Amino acid sequence: MPQVDTHCPYCALQCGMRLDGARVTPRDFPVNAGGLCQKGWTSGSLLTSPRRLTTPMIRVDGALEPVSWDFALDFVARKLREAREAHGPDGVAVFGGGGLTNEKAYLLGKFARVALGTSQIDYNGRFCMSSAAAAGIKAFGADRGMPFPVTDLKDADVVLLAGANPAETMPPFTQHLRAADLIVVDPRRTPTAELASLHLSPAPGTDLALALGILHAAVEGGHLDQSYVDERTSGFAEMWRIAATWWPERAERVTGVSAADMRLAAEKLARARNAYILTARGTEQHATGTATVGGWINLALALGLPGRPGSGYGCLTGQGNGQGGREHGQKADQLPGYRKLDDPAAREYVAGVWGVDAGSLPGPGRSATELLDALGTDDGPKALMVFGSNVVVSAPRSGRVQDRLAALDFLVVADFVLSETAALADVVLPVTQWAEEDGTLTNLEGRILLRRKALDAPPGVRSDLDVLNGLARRLGQPENRFPADAERVFEELRIASKGGIADYSGVSYDRLRAGEALHWPVPAEDHPGTPRMFLDAFAHPDGRARFVPVEHTGPAELPDDEFPLQATTGRVLQHYQSGAQTRLVDELNEVVPEAFVEVHPDTAKRAGLEEGDRALVRSRRGETVAKVRFAQSLKPDLVFLPFHFPGDQRANLLTNPALDPVSRMPEFKVCAVSLESRAVARSASVEGPDGGMDGVDGAA
């Protein structure tokens, strides 16, 4: 096939690249300007990997055996029917992924609610930026991660990054920050923090206290943009009643960040001609994530940043289609166009597009963590379909998740590699990769992109759309209700999104093929798109943004004598998400082949550990094994673990499933742990009365 201009399969930056077969070269595209990270450069490797799945498999006597597509789909459809007949429509659940194209996300939501009639659908984007989405909707009336183009950041005088480490997670993004005076909020001295003129290092779980302290300093210093507050916002007085009590010295006692640095941060932001506040997972993945993001938005509003050319607030979306994935129906409470499932008008409209009665659509279901926790229980789903997610590694309290998957009557996984979740399935369906199909994605700035087919899939592989089409027909749906062609699905998505907050109705494949830069909303075919939202008004009916009163409460779990340290999790440069893809790329896996625990040398030595030793990290939920890596800059009471690794190296064996009350985001970013030598733990456990292991090391 000829060279094809396309986009990277990994993060939401969606860097432009060119494919010649499986050979990758960068191309000049606004978000990456000709640059790629290591993951992008090596992304062609999996296209020719011998570890690709190429035939359907069914579990027979404990082992996965190859079968034909017709046999596999007939079997899956029969098992889904049996589950529905025995336990009702909610006896079947669907779990999607933030890397699925808009077309797949849309059709998956439609399949769950129409072909299966189940309310039990959610996706791993719930683990990504649901708290920022909830806070953005409260404040602005709409959620688009960055309501301005990435390239606007090049003209910024000051940028504050809260809980973001793009130097490792999306390296080409950092070129847009070179001209800015950078303030970084992170408990760790990350590569991004190394770029900053001011690094604020709060104790884990205290970001909201820090945001309140900086806000207080800004108002105290005379930097409140009073005319902006009066003309473009509401709710300041109610918010200020709480923020007024968070003078910087009080916030210092909670966060460990000096009051002087809080005042300096407020001064830098206020004195800048153009300033931005950007948040990411470090701020959101808490049981108070929505309130915490709200605290940073309140600071941005007080300084008059959102909806002003050259300034603003934004959230750095993580997954490749984390934005589009939640806009078109994968979320438990969502319909296409970012409509709410419990809105009667939205239900009526979308049901009309789908050709079904609105009363037949189920209501909102369980959120991702709650859904996984309910699998196989008395009132939970008994069958689960997973598309594009590796929950055994990526979900909090992953040991519990593995147990719940084992309790199911039936598990089917569609993937292109045998992920840890797929390896547990009763049926595995091999599906196409990013370069083997057409489809659209929506990047972190709300720009809709066409990722084009560059080469043919191996024989025996089908697209997710083909899978849904084949299953829907076997479940009695009309032939044309679930198209297998991506462009046909997108044409339906356009209609279903029309009039919604995320309106794609003016977007077409022809416009995207022609290279038009289309940021939603695009409400008509002659509309140029909306690269910068909120310049004239916010999305609330009165056009005003909302200050939201928020109060700091701290982490859901605090250290104690048994678990005296705090653990936080994150990504490393070479790996992506659960690592199911990047761990199969030799160039990446050779650099970081296994899990590690980053720890201050003094803390390690108190636990009897030297650099390179195997440590056992324990929490109230489980334990993980990791190689000790010294980090002199780390707080003595903090450890860091990447979450990309499987088995007994899973960081998410430790993490706390405590949920944010609004977004239902679990608290990935902080939990109480202990640290000890694995050798000592093994030695102590061997001396049981029967001479055997007592289970401390699990499968290891």
C-alpha positions, 0 to 999 in steps of 0.5 A: 500500500502507498504511504498513508498520513495517520496518527499515533495509536497511543496518547490523546496528543494523537501525534501526526505520523506517516506509515509506509507499511509498518514503517513509521516516520513523523510528520508535521502536525500541529500537536507534535510539529514533526516530533514523536516519543519512543512509543510513537517511533516504535508503534509499527512493531506490533503491526508485524508482531508474531504475538498478534491474535489471528484466530478466535479461541474458545476455552476447552478443558482450561485451554484456549483452542482455535475455532472458526469465526462462525462457531465463535460468534454463534457460541458468544450469542448463545451464551449472551442469550442464556445469561439474559434469559436467566438473569434479565438484561442486566445479567450481561455487562459491557466494558469498553476502552478509551482507545476505541475509535468514535465509531466503535465507542458509539456502536458499543453503547448502542449495542449494549442498550439496544441489542442487549438491553443492558444498563451495565456498560462503562469504560476505562475512561472512568479511570482517566479524567472523569473527575475533570469532566465532572468539574468542567461541566459544573463550572463551564456547562461543558467538558472538552479537555482543552477548550483551546488548541495546544498551539495556543500554549506557545504564547503563554507567559506562565503555565501551571501544571497540576498533577501532570508529567507530560515530559514522560507521558506525552513528550512532544507536548513539552515543546509548546511550553518552552517559552512559558514560565512553568509552575509544576505541582507534583509530590515527585521531582518528575522530569516535568518538574525539572523543567519548572522555575517553581516546583510545588511538592504537596503531600499526596492527596492535599492538592485541593488545600494547595489550590485553596491556599494559592487562591487565597493568596491571589485574592489577598494580594489584590489579584482578583479580576473583579470585572471578569467575576462580575460580568462572566461568573456566578457563585464567588461569594459562596465559594469564597466563604470556604476559600477565605479560611485557607490562608497560605500559612494554614495550607502550608501546614496541610500540604508542606508547600511554603506559604511564600511559594504559594504567594509566588505562584499566585503572583506569577499567574496574576502578573502574566499577560497570558496564563494557563492552568492545566490539570491531569491525573495526579489531581483527578485520581482521588476520592475527592478528584472532582472537588480538587479539579474544581479548586484549580478551576476556581483559581483560574476563574478568580484570575479571569483566565477561562474564555479569554484569548491567550489564557484559560483552564484545560485538562490533559486527556490521557488515553488516545480517544478518552475525549471521544470515548465518553462523548458518544455512549460508552459511559454508564450515564451517557448517550451520543453527543454528550447527552445524559441518559436520564434526560427524557428529551435526549432519550427520545431523540437518540431512540428515534435515530436508532429506530427503537422506542425510548421506553426500551432504553435502559437507565444509567448503570453502575460506574466502572469500579462498581461494575467490576466489583459486582461481577458474578455476585447475586445481583450483578452481571453473570456475563461480561464483554470486554473491548479494548481494556485490560482490567486485570492490570488497570483497575484498582484493587486488581486482585479483587477484579481478577476474583470477580472475573473468575466468578463470571459464568461467561467472559468474552474479550475482543483484543489484538494481543493476548492481554492478561484479561484476554488470557482469562476469557472463555472466548477471545476474538482477534480484532484489527489494530489502529493502522488496519482500519479507518476511524475517527478519534478526538484528541485532547484539544477536541479536534476530530481526527481521521486515522486512516487504514494503512495496511491490511489486517492478517487473515482471520482478523476482523474489526470490532465493528464486524464483531458487533454486527455479527453478534447483533444479527445473531441476537435478532437485530435488523441487518442494517442496524449495526453497520460494519463500515466505519464511515457509515457508522460515523454518518449515523453518529453525526445525526445522533450527536446533532444538537448535543453538547458534543455536536459532530453533525457538521463533520464528515469523512470528506472534510477530514480527508481534505485536512480541515481542522475541526474542533467540536462543536461543529453544528453544520456542514459549513461551520468551521468548528470551534477551536476556542470555546467560551470566548463569548459565553459559557455553556450554562443557560445564562452564559456564566461560569460557576464558582463551586464551593469546595473544601479539602478533606484529604485522602480516603486512607491515611498511614498508620503504624502498620502501613506507615508510607504513602504510595502513588502510581503513574506512568513511565516514558517507555510504557503505556497504560496496562502495558499490554502493547508496549511490553511486547515491543522489545526496544521499549521492554528492554529499557523498563522490563519490570516493575520498580518502586521508587523510594528515598534511600533512607527509607529503603535502608530503614526497611533493610533494602538496597538499590536493586533489591526486590521489595514487597510493598503491601497495602490493606488490599494486597501486595506487589513485588518491585525492584528498588530504585533510589530517588534522592528527591522523593519525600521520605514517607512516599513511594512511587510505582508504575502501573504497567506490569502484570502478575505479582508486579501489579501496582493496582493490587495495592490501590484503593477503590474508594470513589469520588462521590460525583465522578465515581473515579477511584483513588489511584494516586494515594494509599497507605503501604508498608515496605519490606525486603521480599527475601525477609518476607519469604523467609518468614512465610516458609516456616509454617507448620507444614513447611509450605508457603503461607500465601504471602507471595501469592503466585510468585 
